[in-house]
Amino acid sequence: MAYTTLQHKEAVRFKESGNSNPFDGRKTENFLIRIIFRRLWAGVVLCLLILQGTPLIAADSDLTFIKALENMLTRNESIQMARSEIGQKEYEAMAARGLDLPKVTLSGRLTRIDDPIYLDLNPIRDVILAMHPTVPSAMVPSFQETIQEDTFFKAQLNMVWPVYTGGKITAAKKAADAGIRESEAKMRRTSGTLTSELVRYYFAVRLMDQVLNIRTEVKNALDLHLFQARRLQEEGFIARTELLHAQVAKAQADRELKASRRDLDLARTALANILASDDIVNPSTQLFLVPSIGPVDSFVDQARKNHPALDQVQAVRDKARENLKGARSELYPEVYLFGIRELYEDDLTALDPTWAIGVGVNFTLFDGRTRSNRIMAARKIEKQAKLVHHKLARDLETLVSSRHQELMKDSEQFDALQASLELAEENLRARKRSFEEGFATSLDVVDAQMSLSGIQVERMKAAYSFDVALAQLLEACGRGADYPRYLAGKIVEVEN
């Protein structure tokens, strides 16, 4: 059809130029060449447009929730900081394990003193000469010996190996291991919290997108209704007030549509932020409901066993207990082995050994009650951690029960709205038909349309609230990582 139209236009243009038959001889050949050239040029332009549009389509790719969760756990700065903290605690634990090993140091120092140190035995020499007067004094050497020059250098290899510390090293190692468990529990807690936030932002985009579709449908329906009302008012079938009702409803639909676009843009920005992404993504996983949720008691039991906050507080309790043991160890003596090896022997005196080994003991007799006060402070910290653990366990039970009730409420709300949706759709059809036949007013149609759209929006919000409440319930149980398992199970997808 397009080819026939183009050929006809070219034939008319050729005829208007003064040629009676456009398909004769050389003129016909030129005419066909122009047609082929224009077709080829149009094809090249079309291909270029397609190629230029391809990257844009690829950049606006869809993103499932599972993939979004993987991206968040890889890119989000809070997760990276939690991983870094685990690495820090692991290095601290390795440092604590090294306390059992000997400490070897290399030291060197260059010293200058005020005068050389001498050993002067010349008084003995004088006595000897007095006892032997026949011996010339020149034949008896001086009895003065230089012990230490005024400038000398020493280099030593030192070793200290703790043998007994009263349990201080063992307590330090166990406290460091408790620090690793604390940071790992904090990592799990951060991951669960971010998973709940991702659910809220991810499905908020889906919700806003669905609300935008509903607002668009309402606007289109009210545009059609306004057109019909204007025709009926021009023909005298309805009053002008009916037309005004339709115009006001359309203006309201326009405002709500613009607001929905703004809300969608904000939701997309928040989602990109939590994903640490510079690109705007399109969530592809639909809002959903889980037909069957377990009883609240099972979730409470899981919270007692799996919640990372309890593990974190328990690790703090263990660390406080070990710190108390470390404080008590200061009441006991410290026993250690030591060794010294002189590396530069040229400046050694007759009194300096080349090497030495031995056993040492340190024991503090009085320190102004510093040790006893540290022990009391460590006991208070341990007691505080124990109280926090008990209170947190009780608070988690209340939180899980509250989250479970919210989840059940959202599920019941969705079921109720599902029944109301069918009634609202039937009511709108009846009002439209009655308005067309003159038995209903424009206000009746507008109210029915608004009622239907309101139920549709509330229905989508109920599904969204269910999805968020499910994530918060799993977070309260310490099972935030299990959210994808519910998505992979038996679910009911919700779309407008």
C-alpha positions as CSV (number, residue, x, y, z in Angstrom):
1,M,0.0,0.0,0.0
2,A,2.8,2.4,0.9
3,Y,4.6,1.5,-2.3
4,T,1.5,2.2,-4.4
5,T,1.0,5.6,-2.8
6,L,4.6,6.6,-3.3
7,Q,4.6,5.5,-6.9
8,H,1.4,7.4,-7.5
9,K,2.8,10.6,-5.9
10,E,5.9,10.4,-8.1
11,A,3.8,9.8,-11.2
12,V,1.7,12.9,-10.4
13,R,4.8,15.0,-9.7
14,F,6.4,13.7,-13.0
15,K,3.2,14.5,-14.9
16,E,3.0,18.0,-13.5
17,S,6.6,18.7,-14.7
18,G,5.3,18.5,-18.3
19,N,5.8,14.9,-19.3
20,S,2.7,13.1,-20.5
21,N,4.0,9.6,-19.8
22,P,6.3,9.1,-16.9
23,F,7.1,5.5,-17.8
24,D,8.5,6.1,-21.3
25,G,12.2,5.3,-22.1
26,R,14.9,7.1,-20.3
27,K,12.5,9.2,-18.3
28,T,11.0,6.1,-16.9
29,E,14.4,4.8,-15.9
30,N,15.3,8.0,-14.1
31,F,11.9,7.9,-12.4
32,L,12.5,4.4,-11.1
33,I,16.1,5.2,-10.0
34,R,14.7,8.1,-7.9
35,I,12.2,5.8,-6.2
36,I,14.8,3.2,-5.4
37,F,17.3,5.8,-4.1
38,R,14.7,7.3,-1.8
39,R,13.7,3.9,-0.5
40,L,17.3,3.0,0.2
41,W,17.9,6.3,2.0
42,A,14.7,5.8,4.1
43,G,16.0,2.3,5.1
44,V,19.4,3.6,6.1
45,V,17.8,6.3,8.2
46,L,15.5,3.8,9.9
47,C,18.4,1.5,10.7
48,L,20.4,4.3,12.2
49,L,17.5,5.2,14.4
50,I,17.1,1.6,15.6
51,L,20.8,1.3,16.3
52,Q,20.8,4.6,18.3
53,G,17.8,3.5,20.3
54,T,19.2,0.1,21.2
55,P,21.5,1.2,24.1
56,L,18.6,3.2,25.6
57,I,16.4,0.1,25.7
58,A,19.2,-2.0,27.2
59,A,20.0,0.6,29.8
60,D,16.4,0.6,30.9
61,S,16.4,-3.1,31.7
62,D,14.2,-4.8,34.2
63,L,15.5,-5.9,37.6
64,T,14.1,-8.8,39.7
65,F,14.0,-8.5,43.4
66,I,16.5,-11.4,43.8
67,K,19.0,-9.6,41.5
68,A,18.3,-6.3,43.3
69,L,19.1,-8.0,46.6
70,E,22.3,-9.4,45.3
71,N,23.3,-6.0,44.0
72,M,22.5,-4.3,47.3
73,L,24.5,-6.9,49.3
74,T,27.5,-6.3,47.0
75,R,27.4,-2.5,46.6
76,N,25.7,-1.0,49.6
77,E,28.2,1.0,51.8
78,S,26.7,-0.2,55.1
79,I,27.2,-3.9,54.1
80,Q,30.8,-3.1,53.0
81,M,31.5,-1.3,56.3
82,A,30.1,-4.3,58.2
83,R,32.4,-6.7,56.3
84,S,35.3,-4.4,56.9
85,E,34.6,-4.5,60.7
86,I,34.6,-8.3,60.6
87,G,38.0,-8.2,59.0
88,Q,39.2,-5.8,61.6
89,K,38.0,-8.1,64.4
90,E,39.7,-11.1,62.8
91,Y,43.0,-9.3,62.7
92,E,42.6,-8.3,66.3
93,A,42.0,-12.0,67.2
94,M,45.1,-13.0,65.3
95,A,47.0,-10.3,67.2
96,A,45.7,-11.7,70.5
97,R,46.8,-15.2,69.6
98,G,50.4,-13.9,69.2
99,L,50.5,-12.9,72.9
100,D,51.5,-16.6,73.7
101,L,54.6,-16.4,71.5
102,P,57.9,-15.0,72.5
103,K,58.6,-11.3,71.7
104,V,61.9,-10.7,70.0
105,T,63.3,-7.2,69.6
106,L,66.4,-5.7,68.2
107,S,67.9,-2.7,69.9
108,G,70.9,-0.5,69.3
109,R,72.2,2.7,70.9
110,L,75.2,4.9,70.6
111,T,76.1,6.5,74.0
112,R,78.5,9.2,75.0
113,I,79.4,9.8,78.7
114,D,81.2,12.7,80.4
115,D,84.5,10.8,81.0
116,P,85.9,7.4,80.4
117,I,85.6,4.9,83.2
118,Y,88.9,3.6,84.6
119,L,89.9,0.9,87.1
120,D,92.8,2.5,89.0
121,L,95.0,0.0,91.0
122,N,98.2,2.2,91.0
123,P,98.2,2.3,94.9
124,I,98.9,-1.4,94.8
125,R,101.7,-0.8,92.3
126,D,103.2,1.8,94.6
127,V,103.2,-0.7,97.5
128,I,104.8,-3.3,95.4
129,L,107.6,-0.9,94.3
130,A,108.1,0.1,97.9
131,M,108.5,-3.5,98.9
132,H,111.1,-4.1,96.1
133,P,113.2,-0.9,96.0
134,T,115.7,-2.6,93.7
135,V,113.1,-3.0,90.9
136,P,113.0,0.0,88.6
137,S,109.5,1.6,88.4
138,A,109.8,1.7,84.6
139,M,109.7,-2.1,84.6
140,V,106.4,-2.3,86.4
141,P,103.4,-1.3,84.1
142,S,100.7,1.0,85.2
143,F,97.8,-0.7,87.1
144,Q,95.2,1.7,85.6
145,E,92.7,-0.1,83.1
146,T,90.1,1.6,80.9
147,I,86.7,-0.1,81.6
148,Q,84.5,2.0,79.4
149,E,85.4,4.6,76.8
150,D,83.5,7.9,76.8
151,T,81.8,6.9,73.4
152,F,80.5,3.4,72.9
153,F,77.9,1.5,70.8
154,K,75.8,-1.5,71.8
155,A,73.4,-3.7,69.7
156,Q,71.3,-6.4,71.4
157,L,68.9,-9.1,70.4
158,N,66.3,-9.4,73.2
159,M,63.7,-12.1,73.8
160,V,60.8,-12.2,76.3
161,W,58.5,-15.2,76.5
162,P,55.5,-15.0,79.0
163,V,55.1,-18.3,80.9
164,Y,52.4,-17.4,83.3
165,T,50.1,-14.3,83.3
166,G,47.3,-15.4,85.6
167,G,45.0,-16.0,82.7
168,K,45.3,-12.6,81.1
169,I,46.4,-13.9,77.7
170,T,43.7,-16.6,77.6
171,A,41.0,-14.0,78.5
172,A,42.3,-11.7,75.8
173,K,42.1,-14.4,73.1
174,K,38.6,-15.4,74.1
175,A,37.5,-11.7,74.2
176,A,38.9,-11.2,70.7
177,D,36.9,-14.3,69.4
178,A,33.8,-12.9,71.0
179,G,34.5,-9.6,69.1
180,I,34.4,-11.6,65.9
181,R,31.1,-13.1,66.8
182,E,29.8,-9.7,67.7
183,S,30.7,-8.2,64.4
184,E,29.3,-11.2,62.4
185,A,26.0,-10.8,64.3
186,K,26.1,-7.1,63.5
187,M,26.6,-7.9,59.8
188,R,23.6,-10.2,59.8
189,R,21.5,-7.6,61.6
190,T,22.6,-4.9,59.1
191,S,21.8,-7.3,56.2
192,G,18.3,-8.0,57.6
193,T,17.6,-4.3,58.1
194,L,18.7,-3.4,54.6
195,T,16.6,-6.3,53.1
196,S,13.5,-4.8,54.8
197,E,14.4,-1.4,53.4
198,L,15.0,-2.8,50.0
199,V,11.6,-4.5,50.1
200,R,10.0,-1.1,51.1
201,Y,11.7,0.8,48.3
202,Y,11.6,-1.9,45.6
203,F,7.9,-2.6,45.9
204,A,7.2,1.1,46.5
205,V,8.2,1.6,42.8
206,R,5.9,-1.2,41.8
207,L,3.1,0.3,43.8
208,M,3.6,3.8,42.5
209,D,3.8,2.4,38.9
210,Q,0.5,0.6,39.4
211,V,-1.1,3.7,41.0
212,L,0.1,5.7,38.0
213,N,-1.6,3.2,35.7
214,I,-4.8,3.5,37.7
215,R,-4.7,7.3,37.6
216,T,-4.0,7.2,33.9
217,E,-7.0,4.9,33.3
218,V,-9.2,7.2,35.5
219,K,-8.1,10.3,33.5
220,N,-8.8,8.6,30.2
221,A,-12.2,7.4,31.4
222,L,-13.0,10.9,32.7
223,D,-11.8,12.4,29.4
224,L,-14.3,10.2,27.6
225,H,-17.0,11.0,30.1
226,L,-16.4,14.7,29.7
227,F,-16.6,14.3,25.9
228,Q,-19.9,12.5,26.3
229,A,-21.2,15.0,28.8
230,R,-20.3,17.9,26.5
231,R,-22.2,16.3,23.6
232,L,-25.2,15.5,25.7
233,Q,-25.2,19.1,27.1
234,E,-25.0,20.6,23.6
235,E,-27.9,18.5,22.5
236,G,-29.9,19.5,25.6
237,F,-30.1,16.1,27.2
238,I,-28.3,17.2,30.5
239,A,-28.0,20.4,32.4
240,R,-24.8,22.5,32.5
241,T,-24.1,21.5,36.1
242,E,-23.6,17.9,34.9
243,L,-20.9,19.1,32.5
244,L,-19.3,21.2,35.3
245,H,-19.2,18.0,37.5
246,A,-17.4,16.2,34.7
247,Q,-14.9,19.1,34.2
248,V,-14.1,19.3,38.0
249,A,-13.6,15.5,38.1
250,K,-11.2,15.6,35.1
251,A,-9.2,18.5,36.7
252,Q,-8.9,16.4,39.9
253,A,-7.8,13.4,37.9
254,D,-5.1,15.5,36.2
255,R,-3.8,16.6,39.5
256,E,-3.7,13.1,40.9
257,L,-2.0,11.8,37.8
258,K,0.8,14.4,38.1
259,A,1.2,13.7,41.8
260,S,1.5,10.0,41.0
261,R,4.3,10.7,38.5
262,R,6.2,12.7,41.2
263,D,5.7,9.8,43.7
264,L,7.1,7.3,41.1
265,D,10.2,9.5,40.5
266,L,10.9,9.8,44.2
267,A,10.5,6.0,44.7
268,R,12.9,5.3,41.8
269,T,15.4,7.7,43.3
270,A,15.2,6.0,46.8
271,L,15.6,2.6,45.2
272,A,18.7,3.6,43.2
273,N,20.1,5.1,46.4
274,I,19.8,1.9,48.5
275,L,21.2,-0.1,45.5
276,A,24.2,2.4,45.3
277,S,23.4,2.6,41.6
278,D,23.7,5.6,39.3
279,D,21.2,4.2,36.9
280,I,17.4,4.1,37.2
281,V,16.1,0.6,37.3
282,N,12.7,-0.9,36.6
283,P,11.6,-3.5,39.2
284,S,10.0,-6.5,37.4
285,T,8.9,-8.6,40.4
286,Q,5.2,-8.0,41.0
287,L,3.5,-7.3,44.3
288,F,2.4,-10.5,45.9
289,L,0.7,-12.3,48.8
290,V,1.5,-15.5,50.5
291,P,-1.6,-17.6,51.0
292,S,-0.4,-19.3,54.1
293,I,1.7,-17.9,57.0
294,G,2.7,-20.0,60.0
295,P,1.5,-19.4,63.5
296,V,3.0,-16.7,65.6
297,D,4.5,-19.1,68.1
298,S,6.8,-20.6,65.4
299,F,8.1,-17.1,64.6
300,V,8.7,-16.3,68.2
301,D,10.7,-19.5,68.6
302,Q,12.8,-18.6,65.5
303,A,13.4,-15.1,67.0
304,R,14.8,-16.7,70.2
305,K,17.1,-18.9,68.3
306,N,18.2,-16.9,65.2
307,H,17.9,-13.2,65.9
308,P,21.4,-11.6,65.4
309,A,20.7,-9.0,68.0
310,L,20.6,-11.7,70.7
311,D,23.8,-13.2,69.3
312,Q,25.4,-9.8,69.3
313,V,24.4,-9.2,73.0
314,Q,25.6,-12.7,73.9
315,A,28.9,-11.9,72.3
316,V,29.1,-8.7,74.3
317,R,28.4,-10.7,77.5
318,D,31.1,-13.2,76.7
319,K,33.5,-10.4,76.0
320,A,32.6,-8.7,79.3
321,R,33.2,-12.0,81.2
322,E,36.6,-12.4,79.7
323,N,37.5,-8.8,80.5
324,L,36.5,-9.5,84.1
325,K,38.9,-12.5,84.0
326,G,41.6,-10.3,82.6
327,A,41.1,-7.7,85.3
328,R,41.4,-10.5,88.0
329,S,44.6,-11.8,86.4
330,E,46.4,-8.6,87.5
331,L,46.2,-9.8,91.1
332,Y,48.6,-12.7,90.2
333,P,52.3,-12.5,89.4
334,E,53.7,-12.6,85.9
335,V,56.4,-15.1,85.1
336,Y,58.5,-14.9,81.9
337,L,61.6,-16.2,80.3
338,F,64.1,-13.8,78.8
339,G,67.3,-13.9,76.7
340,I,69.9,-11.3,75.6
341,R,72.5,-11.6,72.9
342,E,75.1,-8.9,72.2
343,L,75.5,-8.4,68.4
344,Y,78.4,-5.8,68.6
345,E,81.1,-7.1,70.9
346,D,83.9,-4.5,70.2
347,D,82.7,-2.1,72.8
348,L,81.8,-4.6,75.5
349,T,83.5,-4.2,78.8
350,A,85.0,-6.8,81.0
351,L,81.7,-6.7,83.1
352,D,79.3,-7.1,80.1
353,P,78.3,-10.7,79.1
354,T,78.0,-11.7,75.4
355,W,74.7,-13.4,76.1
356,A,72.4,-14.1,79.0
357,I,69.2,-16.1,79.7
358,G,67.0,-16.3,82.7
359,V,63.6,-16.2,84.4
360,G,61.8,-13.1,85.6
361,V,58.9,-12.4,87.8
362,N,56.7,-9.2,88.1
363,F,54.3,-8.8,91.0
364,T,52.5,-5.6,91.9
365,L,52.2,-5.1,95.6
366,F,50.3,-1.8,95.7
367,D,48.7,0.3,93.0
368,G,46.2,2.5,94.8
369,R,43.3,0.0,94.5
370,T,43.4,0.4,90.7
371,R,43.1,-3.3,90.1
372,S,40.2,-3.8,92.5
373,N,38.3,-0.9,91.0
374,R,38.8,-2.4,87.5
375,I,37.4,-5.7,88.7
376,M,34.3,-4.0,90.0
377,A,33.8,-2.1,86.8
378,A,34.1,-5.3,84.7
379,R,31.5,-6.9,86.9
380,K,29.1,-4.0,86.3
381,I,29.6,-4.3,82.6
382,E,28.9,-8.0,82.7
383,K,25.7,-7.5,84.7
384,Q,24.5,-4.8,82.3
385,A,25.1,-7.1,79.3
386,K,23.1,-9.8,81.0
387,L,20.2,-7.4,81.7
388,V,20.2,-6.2,78.1
389,H,20.1,-9.7,76.9
390,H,17.0,-10.5,79.0
391,K,15.2,-7.3,78.0
392,L,16.0,-7.7,74.3
393,A,14.6,-11.3,74.3
394,R,11.3,-10.1,75.9
395,D,11.1,-7.1,73.5
396,L,11.6,-9.4,70.5
397,E,8.7,-11.6,71.5
398,T,6.5,-8.5,71.6
399,L,7.9,-7.2,68.3
400,V,7.3,-10.5,66.5
401,S,3.7,-10.8,67.7
402,S,3.1,-7.2,66.6
403,R,4.6,-7.8,63.1
404,H,2.6,-11.0,62.7
405,Q,-0.7,-9.2,63.6
406,E,0.1,-6.5,61.1
407,L,0.7,-9.1,58.4
408,M,-2.5,-10.8,59.1
409,K,-4.4,-7.5,59.1
410,D,-2.9,-6.6,55.6
411,S,-3.9,-10.0,54.3
412,E,-7.5,-9.6,55.6
413,Q,-7.7,-6.1,54.2
414,F,-6.7,-7.2,50.8
415,D,-9.3,-10.0,50.8
416,A,-12.0,-7.5,51.8
417,L,-10.9,-5.0,49.1
418,Q,-10.9,-7.8,46.5
419,A,-14.6,-8.4,47.1
420,S,-15.4,-4.6,47.1
421,L,-13.5,-4.3,43.7
422,E,-16.0,-6.5,41.9
423,L,-18.9,-4.6,43.3
424,A,-17.3,-1.2,42.3
425,E,-16.7,-2.4,38.8
426,E,-20.3,-3.5,38.3
427,N,-21.5,-0.3,39.9
428,L,-19.5,1.8,37.4
429,R,-20.8,-0.1,34.4
430,A,-24.4,0.4,35.6
431,R,-23.8,4.1,36.2
432,K,-22.3,4.7,32.8
433,R,-25.2,2.9,31.1
434,S,-27.8,4.8,33.1
435,F,-26.0,8.1,32.3
436,E,-26.0,7.4,28.6
437,E,-29.7,6.6,28.8
438,G,-30.5,9.7,30.9
439,F,-31.3,7.9,34.2
440,A,-28.2,8.9,36.1
441,T,-26.3,12.2,36.6
442,S,-22.7,13.0,35.8
443,L,-22.0,13.1,39.5
444,D,-23.1,9.5,39.8
445,V,-20.7,8.4,37.1
446,V,-17.8,10.4,38.6
447,D,-18.5,9.0,42.1
448,A,-18.6,5.5,40.7
449,Q,-15.3,6.0,38.8
450,M,-13.6,7.6,41.8
451,S,-14.9,4.8,44.1
452,L,-13.5,2.2,41.8
453,S,-10.1,3.9,41.5
454,G,-9.9,4.4,45.2
455,I,-10.6,0.7,45.8
456,Q,-8.0,-0.3,43.2
457,V,-5.4,2.0,44.9
458,E,-6.2,0.7,48.3
459,R,-6.0,-2.9,47.1
460,M,-2.5,-2.3,45.7
461,K,-1.5,-0.5,48.9
462,A,-2.7,-3.5,51.0
463,A,-0.6,-5.8,48.9
464,Y,2.4,-3.5,49.3
465,S,1.8,-3.3,53.0
466,F,1.7,-7.1,53.1
467,D,5.0,-7.4,51.4
468,V,6.7,-4.9,53.7
469,A,5.1,-6.5,56.8
470,L,6.4,-9.9,55.7
471,A,10.0,-8.5,55.4
472,Q,9.7,-6.8,58.8
473,L,8.4,-10.0,60.4
474,L,11.3,-12.0,59.0
475,E,13.7,-9.3,60.2
476,A,12.2,-9.4,63.7
477,C,12.8,-13.2,63.6
478,G,16.4,-12.8,62.4
479,R,15.4,-14.5,59.1
480,G,15.6,-11.5,56.8
481,A,17.7,-13.6,54.3
482,D,14.7,-16.0,53.9
483,Y,12.6,-13.4,52.1
484,P,13.6,-14.7,48.6
485,R,12.5,-18.2,49.7
486,Y,8.9,-16.9,50.1
487,L,9.1,-15.3,46.6
488,A,10.2,-18.6,45.1
489,G,7.3,-20.5,46.9
490,K,3.6,-20.5,46.4
491,I,2.5,-16.8,46.0
492,V,-0.4,-14.9,44.5
493,E,0.9,-12.1,42.3
494,V,-1.1,-8.8,42.5
495,E,-1.5,-6.5,39.5
496,N,-4.1,-4.0,38.6
